[in-house]
Amino acid sequence: MIAALTLLLVCQLVGEVAARALGLPLPGPVLGMILLAVGLLARGGDPPAELAAVADGLLRNLGLLFVPASVGVVLHLDLLARAAAPIALAVLAGTLAAIGFTGLLTARLLRARGGRDAT
């Protein structure tokens, strides 16, 4: 269990160091997660049982990780109220862009696969 948790933290650390050293506009933990995924794919795709158990334990308690973010939101309610319109616009535009991109990607993949009419 300690080895699996250490592996997760080392991947996060390597991702953080790489993101800062290379000046990438990508969060270090995301880069670490990509590194972990590539490592798992190179090993055959299936994670070791110990790593899967640690990941499941973290996912079961994921709600606890939102407590600090929720406290931050409550502490800055006045700032959020002043910026409500731009935040709402950004959320709406981002959602529409994600839906549109997903639709276009799905259509292109279906067309490339030779599936049903994807137009």
Rosetta silent file (secondary structure, phi, psi, omega in degrees, C-alpha in Angstrom):
SEQUENCE: MIAALTLLLVCQLVGEVAARALGLPLPGPVLGMILLAVGLLARGGDPPAELAAVADGLLRNLGLLFVPASVGVVLHLDLLARAAAPIALAVLAGTLAAIGFTGLLTARLLRARGGRDAT
SCORE:     score description
SCORE:     0.000 S_00000001
   1 L     0.000  -42.462  179.189    0.000    0.000    0.000 S_00000001
   2 H   -64.933  -39.408 -179.620    2.825    2.390    0.845 S_00000001
   3 H   -64.090  -40.691 -179.590    4.591    1.559   -2.423 S_00000001
   4 H   -67.898  -42.735  177.598    1.468    2.309   -4.478 S_00000001
   5 H   -64.388  -38.941  177.089    0.852    5.583   -2.674 S_00000001
   6 H   -63.494  -40.559  177.772    4.505    6.482   -3.146 S_00000001
   7 H   -60.130  -44.217  178.631    4.203    5.746   -6.864 S_00000001
   8 H   -61.760  -43.902 -179.136    1.239    8.116   -7.150 S_00000001
   9 H   -69.682  -36.117  177.747    3.070   10.857   -5.284 S_00000001
  10 H   -66.165  -41.317  177.073    6.278   10.366   -7.283 S_00000001
  11 H   -61.466  -41.205  177.988    4.311   10.656  -10.545 S_00000001
  12 H   -64.768  -42.650  179.606    2.742   13.860   -9.234 S_00000001
  13 H   -63.647  -45.743  179.334    6.146   15.206   -8.181 S_00000001
  14 H   -62.300  -41.311  177.423    7.766   14.378  -11.523 S_00000001
  15 H   -63.032  -41.520  179.384    4.847   16.013  -13.327 S_00000001
  16 H   -65.146  -45.228  179.347    5.118   19.120  -11.154 S_00000001
  17 H   -63.812  -43.667 -179.469    8.872   19.419  -11.673 S_00000001
  18 H   -65.075  -42.162 -179.092    8.529   18.873  -15.433 S_00000001
  19 H   -63.324  -41.911 -179.818    5.697   21.406  -15.753 S_00000001
  20 H   -73.529  -41.126 -177.564    7.663   24.067  -13.903 S_00000001
  21 H   -67.381  -37.298 -178.019   11.011   23.309  -15.530 S_00000001
  22 H   -91.897   -4.905 -179.844    9.573   23.316  -19.044 S_00000001
  23 L    65.823   32.229 -178.495    7.199   26.211  -18.390 S_00000001
  24 L   -75.739  142.794  177.206    4.210   24.174  -19.557 S_00000001
  25 L   -83.909   37.565 -176.776    0.729   25.659  -19.092 S_00000001
  26 L  -124.209  133.273  179.033   -0.372   22.286  -17.708 S_00000001
  27 L   -61.416  142.628  179.679   -0.772   21.499  -14.005 S_00000001
  28 H   -56.267  -44.273  178.803    1.919   19.193  -12.645 S_00000001
  29 H   -60.981  -33.520  177.742   -0.563   16.641  -11.265 S_00000001
  30 H   -67.619  -42.674  176.991   -2.171   16.328  -14.711 S_00000001
  31 H   -62.437  -39.789  176.548    1.244   15.752  -16.255 S_00000001
  32 H   -64.074  -37.650  178.379    1.954   13.178  -13.540 S_00000001
  33 H   -66.608  -38.176  176.452   -1.332   11.431  -14.279 S_00000001
  34 H   -63.685  -43.024  177.607   -0.397   11.266  -17.965 S_00000001
  35 H   -59.519  -44.072  178.153    2.972    9.821  -16.970 S_00000001
  36 H   -63.626  -42.847  179.527    1.260    7.204  -14.805 S_00000001
  37 H   -62.610  -42.502  178.363   -1.170    6.310  -17.615 S_00000001
  38 H   -63.690  -41.305  177.654    1.689    5.908  -20.093 S_00000001
  39 H   -62.632  -41.045  178.779    3.540    3.729  -17.600 S_00000001
  40 H   -68.382  -38.284  177.350    0.493    1.545  -17.052 S_00000001
  41 H   -65.659  -38.750  178.887   -0.091    1.215  -20.791 S_00000001
  42 H   -65.742  -26.781 -177.956    3.542    0.236  -21.320 S_00000001
  43 L   -90.227   -3.320  177.467    3.133   -2.442  -18.677 S_00000001
  44 L   122.561   -8.499  175.563    0.035   -3.921  -20.297 S_00000001
  45 L   100.873  -36.031 -178.566   -2.770   -1.643  -19.157 S_00000001
  46 L   -86.494  127.532  178.507   -3.891   -3.353  -15.968 S_00000001
  47 L   -73.696  152.909  174.348   -2.753   -1.660  -12.773 S_00000001
  48 L   -60.158  153.046 -176.844   -1.239   -3.774  -10.016 S_00000001
  49 H   -58.820  -37.756 -179.134   -3.779   -4.849   -7.397 S_00000001
  50 H   -66.259  -40.985  178.275   -2.125   -2.712   -4.736 S_00000001
  51 H   -66.737  -40.197  178.103   -2.295    0.415   -6.909 S_00000001
  52 H   -63.219  -39.428  179.458   -5.936   -0.305   -7.768 S_00000001
  53 H   -65.814  -42.153  178.694   -6.766   -0.670   -4.056 S_00000001
  54 H   -65.338  -43.704  178.958   -5.101    2.651   -3.198 S_00000001
  55 H   -62.121  -41.595  177.695   -6.860    4.393   -6.096 S_00000001
  56 H   -63.327  -40.219  177.661  -10.219    2.955   -5.008 S_00000001
  57 H   -63.027  -41.582  177.219   -9.607    4.162   -1.456 S_00000001
  58 H   -65.333  -40.902 -179.971   -8.819    7.656   -2.688 S_00000001
  59 H   -67.107  -35.199  177.874  -11.893    7.694   -4.907 S_00000001
  60 H   -63.507  -29.537 -177.811  -14.138    6.558   -2.058 S_00000001
  61 L  -107.861   20.513 -176.452  -13.006    9.587   -0.044 S_00000001
  62 H   -60.455  -33.637 -179.932  -12.880   12.049   -2.929 S_00000001
  63 H   -57.821  -32.507  179.270  -15.624   14.178   -1.402 S_00000001
  64 H   -64.950  -27.584 -178.984  -13.315   15.141    1.456 S_00000001
  65 H   -72.331  -15.045  178.851  -10.938   16.759   -1.028 S_00000001
  66 H   -87.632   -8.792 -179.130  -13.638   19.274   -1.961 S_00000001
  67 H   -61.321  -49.644  179.225  -13.939   20.629    1.591 S_00000001
  68 H   -61.136  -38.091  178.222  -11.024   23.114    1.264 S_00000001
  69 H   -64.963  -39.851  179.012  -12.342   24.329   -2.095 S_00000001
  70 H   -64.972  -39.278  177.671  -15.809   24.785   -0.611 S_00000001
  71 H   -63.805  -40.842  177.706  -14.378   26.783    2.283 S_00000001
  72 H   -62.578  -39.288  177.999  -12.544   28.989   -0.228 S_00000001
  73 H   -63.857  -44.618 -179.128  -15.762   29.608   -2.140 S_00000001
  74 H   -65.022  -38.041  179.939  -17.600   30.581    1.033 S_00000001
  75 H   -67.091  -25.806 -176.381  -14.762   32.903    2.071 S_00000001
  76 L  -115.806   33.979  179.877  -14.897   34.716   -1.285 S_00000001
  77 H   -61.501  -36.808 -179.618  -18.647   34.904   -1.867 S_00000001
  78 H   -64.554  -41.075  176.928  -18.507   38.692   -2.264 S_00000001
  79 H   -64.978  -42.235  178.485  -15.891   38.391   -5.032 S_00000001
  80 H   -65.070  -36.787  178.812  -17.913   35.670   -6.739 S_00000001
  81 H   -65.925  -39.185  179.193  -21.058   37.790   -6.543 S_00000001
  82 H   -68.158  -30.181 -177.116  -19.277   40.728   -8.208 S_00000001
  83 L  -107.039   24.964 -175.418  -17.980   38.474  -10.993 S_00000001
  84 H   -62.702  -42.285 -177.779  -21.113   36.354  -11.406 S_00000001
  85 H   -64.772  -49.907  178.205  -21.828   37.408  -15.001 S_00000001
  86 H   -62.949  -36.029  178.955  -18.335   36.671  -16.393 S_00000001
  87 H   -65.430  -46.040  179.882  -18.200   33.378  -14.477 S_00000001
  88 H   -62.273  -40.728  178.834  -21.622   32.331  -15.789 S_00000001
  89 H   -64.488  -42.300  179.386  -20.620   33.312  -19.332 S_00000001
  90 H   -64.525  -41.631  179.149  -17.370   31.340  -19.082 S_00000001
  91 H   -64.883  -44.719 -179.872  -19.176   28.266  -17.749 S_00000001
  92 H   -64.296  -46.836 -179.603  -21.827   28.466  -20.464 S_00000001
  93 H   -64.351  -41.216  178.777  -19.304   29.041  -23.265 S_00000001
  94 H   -64.316  -41.027  178.696  -17.054   26.252  -21.996 S_00000001
  95 H   -64.393  -46.579  179.191  -19.953   23.834  -21.750 S_00000001
  96 H   -63.656  -39.610  178.293  -21.183   24.636  -25.251 S_00000001
  97 H   -64.497  -41.712  179.707  -17.661   24.352  -26.655 S_00000001
  98 H   -65.363  -41.655  178.738  -17.161   20.970  -24.974 S_00000001
  99 H   -64.776  -44.800  179.351  -20.496   19.660  -26.270 S_00000001
 100 H   -62.384  -45.307  179.316  -19.751   20.915  -29.775 S_00000001
 101 H   -62.604  -42.151  179.284  -16.249   19.461  -29.798 S_00000001
 102 H   -62.631  -41.953  178.086  -17.516   16.128  -28.515 S_00000001
 103 H   -63.403  -45.272  179.057  -20.160   16.003  -31.236 S_00000001
 104 H   -64.156  -42.577  179.338  -17.675   16.834  -33.995 S_00000001
 105 H   -64.198  -42.190  178.607  -15.147   14.320  -32.690 S_00000001
 106 H   -62.624  -44.375  178.988  -17.786   11.605  -32.431 S_00000001
 107 H   -61.316  -43.609 -179.398  -18.987   12.274  -35.980 S_00000001
 108 H   -65.616  -41.700  179.325  -15.430   12.174  -37.323 S_00000001
 109 H   -66.458  -39.708  177.416  -14.607    8.961  -35.475 S_00000001
 110 H   -64.564  -40.602  179.050  -17.802    7.295  -36.669 S_00000001
 111 H   -64.656  -42.488 -179.516  -17.070    8.378  -40.232 S_00000001
 112 H   -67.461  -30.735 -179.313  -13.491    7.075  -40.012 S_00000001
 113 H   -81.172  -14.904  179.881  -14.723    3.791  -38.578 S_00000001
 114 L    81.361   28.539 -179.541  -17.231    3.404  -41.379 S_00000001
 115 L   -78.514 -161.917  179.401  -20.210    3.407  -39.061 S_00000001
 116 L   -61.482  173.203 -178.800  -23.697    4.670  -39.695 S_00000001
 117 L   -56.392  117.501 -175.182  -24.338    8.028  -41.291 S_00000001
 118 L  -105.602   17.500 -179.037  -22.463   10.459  -39.056 S_00000001
 119 L   -94.025    0.000    0.000  -23.507   13.711  -40.723 S_00000001
